[in-house]
Amino acid sequence: MPALNDLALTVEEPEPDRFHWVLLEALDSGKAEVLDYRVYRRAARAEASYSNALVMGVAELQKISAARTSDPDT
């Protein structure tokens, strides 16, 4: 599992009015001025608004954080 500070949250709109949160994991590209990311997790279902998708993405980040806090071996 990546460190929390290596994750980024974004929202995509692949179809009009269908918003999906996406968690991205930072990768070490070897170049200091370039940040590379890959998809770590994404929403299973679309939300009706950007803000709803953003809130659901933040909730997913909170789940990841809570799992890390409760498991000291990670």
N, CA, C and O atoms as a Tinker XYZ file with bonds, in Angstrom:
   296  protein
     1  N      0.853000   -1.173000    0.000000    73     2
     2  CA     0.000000    0.000000    0.000000    64     1     3
     3  C      0.900000    1.238000    0.000000    63     2     4     5
     4  O      1.845000    1.317000    0.784000    81     3
     5  N      0.611000    2.196000   -0.870000    73     3     6
     6  CA     1.449000    3.401000   -0.913000    64     5     7
     7  C      1.242000    4.268000    0.321000    63     6     8     9
     8  O      0.217000    4.181000    0.997000    81     7
     9  N      2.228000    5.100000    0.599000    73     7    10
    10  CA     2.097000    6.063000    1.693000    64     9    11
    11  C      1.008000    7.068000    1.331000    63    10    12    13
    12  O      0.819000    7.395000    0.160000    81    11
    13  N      0.297000    7.552000    2.339000    73    11    14
    14  CA    -0.792000    8.494000    2.077000    64    13    15
    15  C     -0.318000    9.739000    1.342000    63    14    16    17
    16  O     -1.051000   10.294000    0.523000    81    15
    17  N      0.910000   10.184000    1.630000    73    15    18
    18  CA     1.385000   11.393000    0.956000    64    17    19
    19  C      1.827000   11.109000   -0.478000    63    18    20    21
    20  O      2.248000   12.030000   -1.178000    81    19
    21  N      1.741000    9.853000   -0.934000    73    19    22
    22  CA     2.023000    9.504000   -2.322000    64    21    23
    23  C      0.751000    9.346000   -3.144000    63    22    24    25
    24  O      0.810000    8.921000   -4.298000    81    23
    25  N     -0.403000    9.683000   -2.563000    73    23    26
    26  CA    -1.673000    9.550000   -3.254000    64    25    27
    27  C     -2.226000   10.918000   -3.646000    63    26    28    29
    28  O     -2.052000   11.909000   -2.937000    81    27
    29  N     -2.893000   10.938000   -4.788000    73    27    30
    30  CA    -3.573000   12.144000   -5.250000    64    29    31
    31  C     -5.002000   11.759000   -5.616000    63    30    32    33
    32  O     -5.257000   10.652000   -6.089000    81    31
    33  N     -5.916000   12.672000   -5.396000    73    31    34
    34  CA    -7.330000   12.443000   -5.712000    64    33    35
    35  C     -7.729000   13.364000   -6.852000    63    34    36    37
    36  O     -7.442000   14.561000   -6.830000    81    35
    37  N     -8.389000   12.799000   -7.838000    73    35    38
    38  CA    -8.919000   13.594000   -8.932000    64    37    39
    39  C    -10.314000   13.094000   -9.270000    63    38    40    41
    40  O    -10.718000   12.018000   -8.829000    81    39
    41  N    -11.045000   13.871000  -10.048000    73    39    42
    42  CA   -12.386000   13.495000  -10.494000    64    41    43
    43  C    -12.408000   13.567000  -12.016000    63    42    44    45
    44  O    -11.967000   14.551000  -12.608000    81    43
    45  N    -12.927000   12.512000  -12.640000    73    43    46
    46  CA   -13.058000   12.461000  -14.095000    64    45    47
    47  C    -14.531000   12.479000  -14.476000    63    46    48    49
    48  O    -15.392000   12.031000  -13.718000    81    47
    49  N    -14.803000   13.006000  -15.664000    73    47    50
    50  CA   -16.161000   13.016000  -16.206000    64    49    51
    51  C    -16.125000   12.361000  -17.586000    63    50    52    53
    52  O    -16.099000   13.062000  -18.598000    81    51
    53  N    -16.121000   11.003000  -17.645000    73    51    54
    54  CA   -16.008000   10.323000  -18.937000    64    53    55
    55  C    -17.228000   10.500000  -19.838000    63    54    56    57
    56  O    -17.130000   10.393000  -21.060000    81    55
    57  N    -18.369000   10.771000  -19.226000    73    55    58
    58  CA   -19.611000   11.049000  -19.948000    64    57    59
    59  C    -20.265000   12.237000  -19.261000    63    58    60    61
    60  O    -20.043000   12.452000  -18.069000    81    59
    61  N    -21.063000   13.012000  -19.982000    73    59    62
    62  CA   -21.714000   14.167000  -19.348000    64    61    63
    63  C    -22.496000   13.771000  -18.087000    63    62    64    65
    64  O    -23.288000   12.829000  -18.095000    81    63
    65  N    -22.249000   14.513000  -17.013000    73    63    66
    66  CA   -22.942000   14.325000  -15.730000    64    65    67
    67  C    -22.725000   12.952000  -15.102000    63    66    68    69
    68  O    -23.586000   12.476000  -14.362000    81    67
    69  N    -21.592000   12.306000  -15.382000    73    67    70
    70  CA   -21.218000   11.032000  -14.771000    64    69    71
    71  C    -19.790000   11.188000  -14.278000    63    70    72    73
    72  O    -18.837000   11.119000  -15.054000    81    71
    73  N    -19.658000   11.400000  -12.974000    73    71    74
    74  CA   -18.375000   11.741000  -12.365000    64    73    75
    75  C    -17.835000   10.560000  -11.560000    63    74    76    77
    76  O    -18.575000    9.899000  -10.831000    81    75
    77  N    -16.540000   10.309000  -11.703000    73    75    78
    78  CA   -15.875000    9.211000  -10.998000    64    77    79
    79  C    -14.656000    9.764000  -10.268000    63    78    80    81
    80  O    -13.867000   10.505000  -10.855000    81    79
    81  N    -14.492000    9.410000   -8.988000    73    79    82
    82  CA   -13.243000    9.751000   -8.296000    64    81    83
    83  C    -12.182000    8.739000   -8.706000    63    82    84    85
    84  O    -12.489000    7.587000   -9.015000    81    83
    85  N    -10.944000    9.179000   -8.704000    73    83    86
    86  CA    -9.810000    8.324000   -9.037000    64    85    87
    87  C     -8.672000    8.650000   -8.078000    63    86    88    89
    88  O     -8.281000    9.810000   -7.948000    81    87
    89  N     -8.142000    7.637000   -7.409000    73    87    90
    90  CA    -6.953000    7.816000   -6.578000    64    89    91
    91  C     -5.740000    7.430000   -7.410000    63    90    92    93
    92  O     -5.701000    6.359000   -8.017000    81    91
    93  N     -4.756000    8.312000   -7.429000    73    91    94
    94  CA    -3.535000    8.104000   -8.187000    64    93    95
    95  C     -2.373000    7.911000   -7.224000    63    94    96    97
    96  O     -2.300000    8.562000   -6.182000    81    95
    97  N     -1.471000    7.015000   -7.583000    73    95    98
    98  CA    -0.278000    6.747000   -6.785000    64    97    99
    99  C      0.935000    7.337000   -7.491000    63    98   100   101
   100  O      1.158000    7.088000   -8.676000    81    99
   101  N      1.723000    8.126000   -6.750000    73    99   102
   102  CA     2.927000    8.723000   -7.314000    64   101   103
   103  C      3.992000    7.652000   -7.529000    63   102   104   105
   104  O      4.166000    6.752000   -6.707000    81   103
   105  N      4.692000    7.769000   -8.642000    73   103   106
   106  CA     5.781000    6.852000   -8.967000    64   105   107
   107  C      7.081000    7.632000   -9.049000    63   106   108   109
   108  O      7.085000    8.812000   -9.399000    81   107
   109  N      8.169000    6.977000   -8.730000    73   107   110
   110  CA     9.479000    7.614000   -8.828000    64   109   111
   111  C      9.964000    7.506000  -10.265000    63   110   112   113
   112  O     10.354000    6.431000  -10.720000    81   111
   113  N      9.935000    8.630000  -10.976000    73   111   114
   114  CA    10.342000    8.633000  -12.381000    64   113   115
   115  C     11.839000    8.819000  -12.545000    63   114   116   117
   116  O     12.379000    8.632000  -13.635000    81   115
   117  N     12.513000    9.190000  -11.454000    73   115   118
   118  CA    13.939000    9.459000  -11.539000    64   117   119
   119  C     14.243000   10.868000  -11.999000    63   118   120   121
   120  O     15.407000   11.263000  -12.064000    81   119
   121  N     13.220000   11.624000  -12.318000    73   119   122
   122  CA    13.394000   13.015000  -12.750000    64   121   123
   123  C     12.755000   13.919000  -11.696000    63   122   124   125
   124  O     11.558000   13.817000  -11.430000    81   123
   125  N     13.534000   14.780000  -11.113000    73   123   126
   126  CA    13.067000   15.615000  -10.008000    64   125   127
   127  C     11.921000   16.545000  -10.416000    63   126   128   129
   128  O     11.057000   16.845000   -9.593000    81   127
   129  N     11.899000   17.001000  -11.656000    73   127   130
   130  CA    10.898000   17.980000  -12.058000    64   129   131
   131  C      9.638000   17.349000  -12.669000    63   130   132   133
   132  O      8.739000   18.069000  -13.103000    81   131
   133  N      9.569000   16.012000  -12.705000    73   131   134
   134  CA     8.437000   15.331000  -13.314000    64   133   135
   135  C      7.780000   14.410000  -12.294000    63   134   136   137
   136  O      8.459000   13.649000  -11.604000    81   135
   137  N      6.461000   14.485000  -12.203000    73   135   138
   138  CA     5.702000   13.574000  -11.347000    64   137   139
   139  C      4.920000   12.621000  -12.237000    63   138   140   141
   140  O      4.150000   13.055000  -13.094000    81   139
   141  N      5.113000   11.340000  -12.037000    73   139   142
   142  CA     4.363000   10.319000  -12.759000    64   141   143
   143  C      3.394000    9.668000  -11.789000    63   142   144   145
   144  O      3.725000    9.434000  -10.626000    81   143
   145  N      2.206000    9.380000  -12.271000    73   143   146
   146  CA     1.183000    8.743000  -11.449000    64   145   147
   147  C      0.581000    7.575000  -12.199000    63   146   148   149
   148  O      0.568000    7.550000  -13.430000    81   147
   149  N      0.075000    6.594000  -11.435000    73   147   150
   150  CA    -0.722000    5.515000  -12.015000    64   149   151
   151  C     -1.990000    5.382000  -11.184000    63   150   152   153
   152  O     -2.029000    5.790000  -10.023000    81   151
   153  N     -3.015000    4.814000  -11.783000    73   151   154
   154  CA    -4.282000    4.638000  -11.076000    64   153   155
   155  C     -4.083000    3.617000   -9.967000    63   154   156   157
   156  O     -3.597000    2.511000  -10.203000    81   155
   157  N     -4.462000    4.002000   -8.760000    73   155   158
   158  CA    -4.389000    3.118000   -7.593000    64   157   159
   159  C     -5.763000    2.499000   -7.315000    63   158   160   161
   160  O     -5.880000    1.286000   -7.138000    81   159
   161  N     -6.787000    3.330000   -7.280000    73   159   162
   162  CA    -8.173000    2.884000   -7.104000    64   161   163
   163  C     -9.078000    3.847000   -7.857000    63   162   164   165
   164  O     -8.731000    5.007000   -8.082000    81   163
   165  N    -10.243000    3.344000   -8.240000    73   163   166
   166  CA   -11.226000    4.222000   -8.873000    64   165   167
   167  C    -12.634000    3.839000   -8.437000    63   166   168   169
   168  O    -12.875000    2.727000   -7.967000    81   167
   169  N    -13.537000    4.762000   -8.600000    73   167   170
   170  CA   -14.924000    4.536000   -8.203000    64   169   171
   171  C    -15.542000    3.417000   -9.038000    63   170   172   173
   172  O    -15.288000    3.308000  -10.237000    81   171
   173  N    -16.350000    2.597000   -8.391000    73   171   174
   174  CA   -17.055000    1.522000   -9.086000    64   173   175
   175  C    -18.301000    2.050000   -9.792000    63   174   176   177
   176  O    -18.770000    1.474000  -10.774000    81   175
   177  N    -18.826000    3.162000   -9.268000    73   175   178
   178  CA   -20.041000    3.721000   -9.888000    64   177   179
   179  C    -19.911000    5.230000   -9.995000    63   178   180   181
   180  O    -19.170000    5.867000   -9.247000    81   179
   181  N    -20.639000    5.775000  -10.929000    73   179   182
   182  CA   -20.599000    7.214000  -11.176000    64   181   183
   183  C    -21.452000    7.966000  -10.161000    63   182   184   185
   184  O    -22.415000    7.433000   -9.610000    81   183
   185  N    -21.072000    9.212000   -9.932000    73   183   186
   186  CA   -21.860000   10.142000   -9.112000    64   185   187
   187  C    -22.493000   11.183000  -10.044000    63   186   188   189
   188  O    -22.029000   11.394000  -11.164000    81   187
   189  N    -23.547000   11.819000   -9.566000    73   187   190
   190  CA   -24.275000   12.784000  -10.395000    64   189   191
   191  C    -23.603000   14.146000  -10.476000    63   190   192   193
   192  O    -23.925000   14.942000  -11.358000    81   191
   193  N    -22.671000   14.426000   -9.565000    73   191   194
   194  CA   -22.000000   15.729000   -9.586000    64   193   195
   195  C    -20.524000   15.583000   -9.242000    63   194   196   197
   196  O    -20.095000   14.606000   -8.628000    81   195
   197  N    -19.768000   16.584000   -9.657000    73   195   198
   198  CA   -18.343000   16.627000   -9.344000    64   197   199
   199  C    -18.141000   16.607000   -7.834000    63   198   200   201
   200  O    -17.304000   15.862000   -7.324000    81   199
   201  N    -18.909000   17.428000   -7.121000    73   199   202
   202  CA   -18.717000   17.527000   -5.671000    64   201   203
   203  C    -19.040000   16.214000   -4.964000    63   202   204   205
   204  O    -18.354000   15.857000   -4.007000    81   203
   205  N    -20.058000   15.490000   -5.406000    73   203   206
   206  CA   -20.367000   14.189000   -4.801000    64   205   207
   207  C    -19.226000   13.206000   -5.032000    63   206   208   209
   208  O    -18.848000   12.462000   -4.127000    81   207
   209  N    -18.680000   13.204000   -6.240000    73   207   210
   210  CA   -17.560000   12.305000   -6.532000    64   209   211
   211  C    -16.349000   12.675000   -5.682000    63   210   212   213
   212  O    -15.644000   11.794000   -5.188000    81   211
   213  N    -16.108000   13.959000   -5.512000    73   211   214
   214  CA   -14.980000   14.410000   -4.696000    64   213   215
   215  C    -15.157000   13.965000   -3.242000    63   214   216   217
   216  O    -14.205000   13.493000   -2.619000    81   215
   217  N    -16.348000   14.111000   -2.709000    73   215   218
   218  CA   -16.630000   13.692000   -1.330000    64   217   219
   219  C    -16.428000   12.185000   -1.179000    63   218   220   221
   220  O    -15.867000   11.730000   -0.182000    81   219
   221  N    -16.878000   11.416000   -2.158000    73   219   222
   222  CA   -16.711000    9.963000   -2.090000    64   221   223
   223  C    -15.230000    9.580000   -2.193000    63   222   224   225
   224  O    -14.797000    8.617000   -1.560000    81   223
   225  N    -14.465000   10.315000   -2.973000    73   223   226
   226  CA   -13.033000   10.075000   -3.059000    64   225   227
   227  C    -12.329000   10.370000   -1.747000    63   226   228   229
   228  O    -11.443000    9.626000   -1.329000    81   227
   229  N    -12.724000   11.456000   -1.101000    73   227   230
   230  CA   -12.153000   11.793000    0.207000    64   229   231
   231  C    -12.515000   10.708000    1.222000    63   230   232   233
   232  O    -11.691000   10.347000    2.062000    81   231
   233  N    -13.725000   10.195000    1.149000    73   231   234
   234  CA   -14.130000    9.105000    2.052000    64   233   235
   235  C    -13.254000    7.871000    1.835000    63   234   236   237
   236  O    -12.903000    7.183000    2.793000    81   235
   237  N    -12.902000    7.593000    0.586000    73   235   238
   238  CA   -12.017000    6.454000    0.305000    64   237   239
   239  C    -10.630000    6.691000    0.898000    63   238   240   241
   240  O    -10.029000    5.773000    1.455000    81   239
   241  N    -10.124000    7.906000    0.782000    73   239   242
   242  CA    -8.840000    8.238000    1.402000    64   241   243
   243  C     -8.901000    8.059000    2.922000    63   242   244   245
   244  O     -7.947000    7.580000    3.536000    81   243
   245  N    -10.024000    8.446000    3.520000    73   243   246
   246  CA   -10.188000    8.286000    4.967000    64   245   247
   247  C    -10.203000    6.811000    5.359000    63   246   248   249
   248  O     -9.662000    6.447000    6.403000    81   247
   249  N    -10.815000    5.958000    4.538000    73   247   250
   250  CA   -10.807000    4.518000    4.797000    64   249   251
   251  C     -9.375000    3.981000    4.776000    63   250   252   253
   252  O     -8.984000    3.190000    5.634000    81   251
   253  N     -8.609000    4.418000    3.790000    73   251   254
   254  CA    -7.217000    3.978000    3.684000    64   253   255
   255  C     -6.435000    4.437000    4.909000    63   254   256   257
   256  O     -5.657000    3.674000    5.481000    81   255
   257  N     -6.646000    5.687000    5.304000    73   255   258
   258  CA    -5.956000    6.233000    6.476000    64   257   259
   259  C     -6.336000    5.468000    7.740000    63   258   260   261
   260  O     -5.470000    5.158000    8.558000    81   259
   261  N     -7.609000    5.164000    7.906000    73   259   262
   262  CA    -8.064000    4.429000    9.092000    64   261   263
   263  C     -7.485000    3.023000    9.120000    63   262   264   265
   264  O     -7.130000    2.517000   10.184000    81   263
   265  N     -7.387000    2.393000    7.961000    73   263   266
   266  CA    -6.809000    1.045000    7.900000    64   265   267
   267  C     -5.333000    1.085000    8.283000    63   266   268   269
   268  O     -4.846000    0.173000    8.951000    81   267
   269  N     -4.626000    2.111000    7.878000    73   267   270
   270  CA    -3.199000    2.258000    8.225000    64   269   271
   271  C     -3.045000    2.499000    9.719000    63   270   272   273
   272  O     -2.139000    1.945000   10.342000    81   271
   273  N     -3.909000    3.309000   10.299000    73   271   274
   274  CA    -3.837000    3.622000   11.716000    64   273   275
   275  C     -4.124000    2.397000   12.574000    63   274   276   277
   276  O     -3.509000    2.219000   13.626000    81   275
   277  N     -5.047000    1.558000   12.137000    73   275   278
   278  CA    -5.408000    0.392000   12.933000    64   277   279
   279  C     -4.464000   -0.783000   12.727000    63   278   280   281
   280  O     -4.492000   -1.736000   13.507000    81   279
   281  N     -3.615000   -0.736000   11.679000    73   279   282
   282  CA    -2.675000   -1.823000   11.413000    64   281   283
   283  C     -1.255000   -1.264000   11.466000    63   282   284   285
   284  O     -0.772000   -0.733000   10.466000    81   283
   285  N     -0.581000   -1.370000   12.599000    73   283   286
   286  CA     0.748000   -0.761000   12.755000    64   285   287
   287  C      1.832000   -1.404000   11.890000    63   286   288   289
   288  O      2.924000   -0.848000   11.770000    81   287
   289  N      1.556000   -2.564000   11.284000    73   287   290
   290  CA     2.552000   -3.224000   10.446000    64   289   291
   291  C      2.613000   -2.687000    9.032000    63   290   292   293
   292  O      3.471000   -3.115000    8.260000    81   291
   293  N      1.727000   -1.756000    8.655000    73   291   294
   294  CA     1.743000   -1.205000    7.299000    64   293   295
   295  C      2.381000    0.141000    7.261000    63   294   296
   296  O      2.477000    0.749000    6.195000    81   295
